[in-house]
């Protein structure tokens, strides 16, 4: 089991490089938070140029590639969902950014809500995480946290606007 992965590990396989968010996951303090932040430039400079349907297909492909990458990386680390693997946060937050309003206040709220749901893992996210293992489990629990985030944002928008 590798407790503290290195740059050598991250660059030893394309799956590791992707799982670690191009190396962002090596940040020792709050790698999931930095992984979530990585989604912002990816969205603003690349994904947002596509029509919503196309962007959703791209996110679906990124999710599928993430299942593959996180499966390999988790197996090689000896920890299925190592804290340094951040591709799950990247993909989930891309989905949120695609659906949430583009105003900075909404995106900031989305960021903080998503991080809270991802850390706290309210039911049924925690149960899902326990039952579904491997790359699918790594990727899907963050999609559930994204769903909670979008639900809270939709309720807030309905109440306040």
C-alpha positions as protocol buffer text, in pm:
chain_id: "A"
residue {
  index: 1
  type: UNK
  ca { x: 0 y: 0 z: 0 }
}
residue {
  index: 2
  type: UNK
  ca { x: 135 y: 341 z: -98 }
}
residue {
  index: 3
  type: UNK
  ca { x: 43 y: 599 z: 165 }
}
residue {
  index: 4
  type: UNK
  ca { x: 206 y: 903 z: 6 }
}
residue {
  index: 5
  type: UNK
  ca { x: 227 y: 880 z: -374 }
}
residue {
  index: 6
  type: UNK
  ca { x: 508 y: 1060 z: -555 }
}
residue {
  index: 7
  type: UNK
  ca { x: 548 y: 1241 z: -888 }
}
residue {
  index: 8
  type: UNK
  ca { x: 721 y: 928 z: -1014 }
}
residue {
  index: 9
  type: UNK
  ca { x: 409 y: 724 z: -936 }
}
residue {
  index: 10
  type: UNK
  ca { x: 174 y: 981 z: -1093 }
}
residue {
  index: 11
  type: UNK
  ca { x: 375 y: 993 z: -1414 }
}
residue {
  index: 12
  type: UNK
  ca { x: 429 y: 617 z: -1434 }
}
residue {
  index: 13
  type: UNK
  ca { x: 91 y: 548 z: -1601 }
}
residue {
  index: 14
  type: UNK
  ca { x: -169 y: 760 z: -1784 }
}
residue {
  index: 15
  type: UNK
  ca { x: -436 y: 632 z: -1543 }
}
residue {
  index: 16
  type: UNK
  ca { x: -243 y: 767 z: -1246 }
}
residue {
  index: 17
  type: UNK
  ca { x: -184 y: 1101 z: -1416 }
}
residue {
  index: 18
  type: UNK
  ca { x: -558 y: 1138 z: -1481 }
}
residue {
  index: 19
  type: UNK
  ca { x: -670 y: 1005 z: -1141 }
}
residue {
  index: 20
  type: UNK
  ca { x: -443 y: 1254 z: -970 }
}
residue {
  index: 21
  type: UNK
  ca { x: -586 y: 1543 z: -1173 }
}
residue {
  index: 22
  type: UNK
  ca { x: -263 y: 1598 z: -1370 }
}
residue {
  index: 23
  type: UNK
  ca { x: -70 y: 1599 z: -1042 }
}
residue {
  index: 24
  type: UNK
  ca { x: -302 y: 1825 z: -839 }
}
residue {
  index: 25
  type: UNK
  ca { x: -381 y: 1533 z: -608 }
}
residue {
  index: 26
  type: UNK
  ca { x: -23 y: 1539 z: -481 }
}
residue {
  index: 27
  type: UNK
  ca { x: -99 y: 1860 z: -290 }
}
residue {
  index: 28
  type: UNK
  ca { x: -84 y: 1746 z: 71 }
}
residue {
  index: 29
  type: UNK
  ca { x: -347 y: 1978 z: 215 }
}
residue {
  index: 30
  type: UNK
  ca { x: -707 y: 1923 z: 92 }
}
residue {
  index: 31
  type: UNK
  ca { x: -634 y: 1759 z: -245 }
}
residue {
  index: 32
  type: UNK
  ca { x: -1008 y: 1711 z: -310 }
}
residue {
  index: 33
  type: UNK
  ca { x: -1063 y: 2084 z: -276 }
}
residue {
  index: 34
  type: UNK
  ca { x: -784 y: 2157 z: -523 }
}
residue {
  index: 35
  type: UNK
  ca { x: -921 y: 1889 z: -755 }
}
residue {
  index: 36
  type: UNK
  ca { x: -1258 y: 2061 z: -743 }
}
residue {
  index: 37
  type: UNK
  ca { x: -1091 y: 2392 z: -825 }
}
residue {
  index: 38
  type: UNK
  ca { x: -922 y: 2229 z: -1125 }
}
residue {
  index: 39
  type: UNK
  ca { x: -1266 y: 2190 z: -1281 }
}
residue {
  index: 40
  type: UNK
  ca { x: -1309 y: 2570 z: -1302 }
}
residue {
  index: 41
  type: UNK
  ca { x: -1050 y: 2642 z: -1573 }
}
residue {
  index: 42
  type: UNK
  ca { x: -1140 y: 2321 z: -1754 }
}
residue {
  index: 43
  type: UNK
  ca { x: -1501 y: 2435 z: -1769 }
}
residue {
  index: 44
  type: UNK
  ca { x: -1442 y: 2803 z: -1843 }
}
residue {
  index: 45
  type: UNK
  ca { x: -1176 y: 2755 z: -2109 }
}
residue {
  index: 46
  type: UNK
  ca { x: -1289 y: 2434 z: -2277 }
}
residue {
  index: 47
  type: UNK
  ca { x: -1621 y: 2276 z: -2185 }
}
residue {
  index: 48
  type: UNK
  ca { x: -1835 y: 2587 z: -2186 }
}
residue {
  index: 49
  type: UNK
  ca { x: -1771 y: 2632 z: -2560 }
}
residue {
  index: 50
  type: UNK
  ca { x: -1984 y: 2326 z: -2636 }
}
residue {
  index: 51
  type: UNK
  ca { x: -2361 y: 2302 z: -2658 }
}
residue {
  index: 52
  type: UNK
  ca { x: -2510 y: 2160 z: -2335 }
}
residue {
  index: 53
  type: UNK
  ca { x: -2584 y: 1821 z: -2491 }
}
residue {
  index: 54
  type: UNK
  ca { x: -2231 y: 1791 z: -2626 }
}
residue {
  index: 55
  type: UNK
  ca { x: -2083 y: 1901 z: -2293 }
}
residue {
  index: 56
  type: UNK
  ca { x: -2292 y: 1637 z: -2114 }
}
residue {
  index: 57
  type: UNK
  ca { x: -2158 y: 1370 z: -2349 }
}
residue {
  index: 58
  type: UNK
  ca { x: -1802 y: 1488 z: -2283 }
}
residue {
  index: 59
  type: UNK
  ca { x: -1863 y: 1473 z: -1907 }
}
residue {
  index: 60
  type: UNK
  ca { x: -2003 y: 1121 z: -1952 }
}
residue {
  index: 61
  type: UNK
  ca { x: -1688 y: 1021 z: -2138 }
}
residue {
  index: 62
  type: UNK
  ca { x: -1470 y: 1181 z: -1870 }
}
residue {
  index: 63
  type: UNK
  ca { x: -1667 y: 984 z: -1610 }
}
residue {
  index: 64
  type: UNK
  ca { x: -1614 y: 656 z: -1798 }
}
residue {
  index: 65
  type: UNK
  ca { x: -1242 y: 721 z: -1841 }
}
residue {
  index: 66
  type: UNK
  ca { x: -1231 y: 812 z: -1471 }
}
residue {
  index: 67
  type: UNK
  ca { x: -1381 y: 475 z: -1375 }
}
residue {
  index: 68
  type: UNK
  ca { x: -1101 y: 306 z: -1571 }
}
residue {
  index: 69
  type: UNK
  ca { x: -826 y: 534 z: -1435 }
}
residue {
  index: 70
  type: UNK
  ca { x: -940 y: 521 z: -1072 }
}
residue {
  index: 71
  type: UNK
  ca { x: -973 y: 141 z: -1087 }
}
residue {
  index: 72
  type: UNK
  ca { x: -613 y: 103 z: -1202 }
}
residue {
  index: 73
  type: UNK
  ca { x: -475 y: 368 z: -969 }
}
residue {
  index: 74
  type: UNK
  ca { x: -663 y: 239 z: -665 }
}
residue {
  index: 75
  type: UNK
  ca { x: -544 y: -114 z: -734 }
}
residue {
  index: 76
  type: UNK
  ca { x: -182 y: 2 z: -776 }
}
residue {
  index: 77
  type: UNK
  ca { x: -199 y: 214 z: -460 }
}
residue {
  index: 78
  type: UNK
  ca { x: -363 y: -63 z: -260 }
}
residue {
  index: 79
  type: UNK
  ca { x: -638 y: 182 z: -157 }
}
residue {
  index: 80
  type: UNK
  ca { x: -954 y: 187 z: -368 }
}
residue {
  index: 81
  type: UNK
  ca { x: -1038 y: 553 z: -302 }
}
residue {
  index: 82
  type: UNK
  ca { x: -710 y: 717 z: -202 }
}
residue {
  index: 83
  type: UNK
  ca { x: -752 y: 1081 z: -98 }
}
residue {
  index: 84
  type: UNK
  ca { x: -504 y: 1194 z: -362 }
}
residue {
  index: 85
  type: UNK
  ca { x: -722 y: 1066 z: -645 }
}
residue {
  index: 86
  type: UNK
  ca { x: -917 y: 1377 z: -745 }
}
residue {
  index: 87
  type: UNK
  ca { x: -1055 y: 1304 z: -1093 }
}
residue {
  index: 88
  type: UNK
  ca { x: -1390 y: 1219 z: -931 }
}
residue {
  index: 89
  type: UNK
  ca { x: -1415 y: 1573 z: -791 }
}
residue {
  index: 90
  type: UNK
  ca { x: -1313 y: 1725 z: -1124 }
}
residue {
  index: 91
  type: UNK
  ca { x: -1580 y: 1541 z: -1323 }
}
residue {
  index: 92
  type: UNK
  ca { x: -1856 y: 1593 z: -1066 }
}
residue {
  index: 93
  type: UNK
  ca { x: -1787 y: 1965 z: -1041 }
}
residue {
  index: 94
  type: UNK
  ca { x: -1780 y: 1994 z: -1422 }
}
residue {
  index: 95
  type: UNK
  ca { x: -2133 y: 1855 z: -1418 }
}
residue {
  index: 96
  type: UNK
  ca { x: -2236 y: 2109 z: -1155 }
}
residue {
  index: 97
  type: UNK
  ca { x: -2082 y: 2397 z: -1351 }
}
residue {
  index: 98
  type: UNK
  ca { x: -2264 y: 2285 z: -1664 }
}
residue {
  index: 99
  type: UNK
  ca { x: -2603 y: 2302 z: -1490 }
}
residue {
  index: 100
  type: UNK
  ca { x: -2563 y: 2576 z: -1226 }
}
residue {
  index: 101
  type: UNK
  ca { x: -2604 y: 2944 z: -1312 }
}
residue {
  index: 102
  type: UNK
  ca { x: -2280 y: 3098 z: -1439 }
}
residue {
  index: 103
  type: UNK
  ca { x: -2284 y: 3394 z: -1202 }
}
residue {
  index: 104
  type: UNK
  ca { x: -1986 y: 3393 z: -963 }
}
residue {
  index: 105
  type: UNK
  ca { x: -2205 y: 3386 z: -651 }
}
residue {
  index: 106
  type: UNK
  ca { x: -2387 y: 3074 z: -768 }
}
residue {
  index: 107
  type: UNK
  ca { x: -2063 y: 2904 z: -863 }
}
residue {
  index: 108
  type: UNK
  ca { x: -1907 y: 2988 z: -527 }
}
residue {
  index: 109
  type: UNK
  ca { x: -2213 y: 2848 z: -351 }
}
residue {
  index: 110
  type: UNK
  ca { x: -2192 y: 2539 z: -571 }
}
residue {
  index: 111
  type: UNK
  ca { x: -1826 y: 2494 z: -479 }
}
residue {
  index: 112
  type: UNK
  ca { x: -1886 y: 2515 z: -104 }
}
residue {
  index: 113
  type: UNK
  ca { x: -2198 y: 2297 z: -115 }
}
residue {
  index: 114
  type: UNK
  ca { x: -2026 y: 2032 z: -325 }
}
residue {
  index: 115
  type: UNK
  ca { x: -1722 y: 2021 z: -96 }
}
residue {
  index: 116
  type: UNK
  ca { x: -1950 y: 1991 z: 207 }
}
residue {
  index: 117
  type: UNK
  ca { x: -2155 y: 1708 z: 56 }
}
residue {
  index: 118
  type: UNK
  ca { x: -1841 y: 1532 z: -65 }
}
residue {
  index: 119
  type: UNK
  ca { x: -1679 y: 1546 z: 280 }
}
residue {
  index: 120
  type: UNK
  ca { x: -1987 y: 1476 z: 496 }
}
residue {
  index: 121
  type: UNK
  ca { x: -2137 y: 1218 z: 256 }
}
residue {
  index: 122
  type: UNK
  ca { x: -2500 y: 1227 z: 374 }
}
residue {
  index: 123
  type: UNK
  ca { x: -2722 y: 926 z: 318 }
}
residue {
  index: 124
  type: UNK
  ca { x: -2736 y: 752 z: 74 }
}
residue {
  index: 125
  type: UNK
  ca { x: -2391 y: 864 z: -47 }
}
residue {
  index: 126
  type: UNK
  ca { x: -2207 y: 695 z: 241 }
}
residue {
  index: 127
  type: UNK
  ca { x: -2400 y: 369 z: 196 }
}
residue {
  index: 128
  type: UNK
  ca { x: -2338 y: 378 z: -179 }
}
residue {
  index: 129
  type: UNK
  ca { x: -1967 y: 436 z: -119 }
}
residue {
  index: 130
  type: UNK
  ca { x: -1953 y: 130 z: 111 }
}
residue {
  index: 131
  type: UNK
  ca { x: -2132 y: -98 z: -134 }
}
residue {
  index: 132
  type: UNK
  ca { x: -1989 y: 1 z: -471 }
}
residue {
  index: 133
  type: UNK
  ca { x: -1616 y: -57 z: -494 }
}
residue {
  index: 134
  type: UNK
  ca { x: -1348 y: 13 z: -750 }
}
residue {
  index: 135
  type: UNK
  ca { x: -1341 y: 295 z: -999 }
}
residue {
  index: 136
  type: UNK
  ca { x: -1719 y: 309 z: -1032 }
}
residue {
  index: 137
  type: UNK
  ca { x: -1758 y: 364 z: -659 }
}
residue {
  index: 138
  type: UNK
  ca { x: -1489 y: 631 z: -657 }
}
residue {
  index: 139
  type: UNK
  ca { x: -1651 y: 824 z: -940 }
}
residue {
  index: 140
  type: UNK
  ca { x: -2019 y: 773 z: -861 }
}
residue {
  index: 141
  type: UNK
  ca { x: -2026 y: 891 z: -499 }
}
residue {
  index: 142
  type: UNK
  ca { x: -1910 y: 1235 z: -617 }
}
residue {
  index: 143
  type: UNK
  ca { x: -2184 y: 1240 z: -881 }
}
residue {
  index: 144
  type: UNK
  ca { x: -2432 y: 1181 z: -597 }
}
residue {
  index: 145
  type: UNK
  ca { x: -2275 y: 1473 z: -405 }
}
residue {
  index: 146
  type: UNK
  ca { x: -2313 y: 1680 z: -722 }
}
residue {
  index: 147
  type: UNK
  ca { x: -2682 y: 1583 z: -731 }
}
residue {
  index: 148
  type: UNK
  ca { x: -2731 y: 1705 z: -375 }
}
residue {
  index: 149
  type: UNK
  ca { x: -2551 y: 2027 z: -462 }
}
residue {
  index: 150
  type: UNK
  ca { x: -2771 y: 2089 z: -766 }
}
residue {
  index: 151
  type: UNK
  ca { x: -3084 y: 2011 z: -566 }
}
residue {
  index: 152
  type: UNK
  ca { x: -2994 y: 2266 z: -296 }
}
residue {
  index: 153
  type: UNK
  ca { x: -2907 y: 2526 z: -561 }
}
residue {
  index: 154
  type: UNK
  ca { x: -3239 y: 2465 z: -739 }
}
residue {
  index: 155
  type: UNK
  ca { x: -3432 y: 2504 z: -414 }
}
residue {
  index: 156
  type: UNK
  ca { x: -3240 y: 2823 z: -327 }
}
residue {
  index: 157
  type: UNK
  ca { x: -3303 y: 2965 z: -670 }
}
residue {
  index: 158
  type: UNK
  ca { x: -3673 y: 2883 z: -647 }
}
residue {
  index: 159
  type: UNK
  ca { x: -3706 y: 3041 z: -302 }
}
residue {
  index: 160
  type: UNK
  ca { x: -3495 y: 3353 z: -358 }
}
residue {
  index: 161
  type: UNK
  ca { x: -3552 y: 3426 z: -728 }
}
